[in-house]
Amino acid sequence: MVRIDFNRLRFLVIDDNTHMRRILRTLLHGFGAREVYEAEDGAAGLEAFTHYLPDIVIADWAMPIFDGLEFMQMIRQPGANANPYVAIIMLTGHSEKKRVMAARDAGVTEFLCKPISAKGLYQRIINVVANQRVIDADANVPRPACRAWGNYGKRTVKAVPKPLFANDFPEESMVETIQRHKRGGLYFEDFEVGKTYEHRYTRTVTQMDNMLFSNMTLNPQPLHIDRHFCETETDWGQPLMNSLFTLGLMIGIQVSDMTVGTTIANLGMTDVKFPNPLFEGDTIHCTTKVISKRESKSRPGAGIVEFHHKAFKQDGTLVAECHRQAFMLMRPK
């Protein structure tokens, strides 16, 4: 088994989601890493890379200014920086198979699907240290190792080619290449019945969320806004998140991945359930399954899609689910 002294590795985390950067930083510190630097987009990441010279970069795929793939292509240019062969772990919430293969061929070292786990992140780091991939497909020999890899001493790290990440992206998580709306949403035709989408955004819920939402909706329920009441008079011992906030967040998280710009209207929600409690400080991630769809009988160029949304907290516990019917645009002719 490969043992890593994380104390000697320098990490750079690039993600436009503050909560995701915090999660990654916490996990890396938990592994024993001391040097963990952060950047909020590709441009800031490139500047930080030049300044800190990290051993391993963990970068989100979808970022403003330029995305993770563009960042990687800039890094991989020979002579562009001190270490064009640095290990890059790409984070992604959902990926098309062709894009994954293209990114692999362009030089991504490892992939990690969101929502991330400590085990998944640790294994990817083990992989990039123990099994470097050949970056240049035209080269006959592997590229040199990065700074810290040569410092382990007790074990020589051999660079060997590694095949396509066969188990990293199960077939059901793939989607075909499609032409999205200019804002990023999917059209009616793009939704495949039975397909489940794992959404890229995660969100830590807070006391402020509870207070603001309850007050804005004129809800004086002490179960959400009175900690003393919860600690002394309820079974929970702490405030519960307002369930309508949880419902809205679960549906909102999917918008940027699936329906931004292509929803005409929400038609209704059914089978709304909150099977387990959600508390302040929990972090949720969500999935959406396409249940059914049909063309509209009354409006040309539109259709009705039924979704099954689920929200899970950080340990995988299901905290909310619902079925939702949405009126969706068809692709313009």
Summary of the structure (lengths in Angstrom):
residues: 333
radius of gyration: 22.3
end to end distance: 56.7
largest distance: 71.7
contacts: 1016
relative contact order: 0.11
helix: 32%
strand: 25%
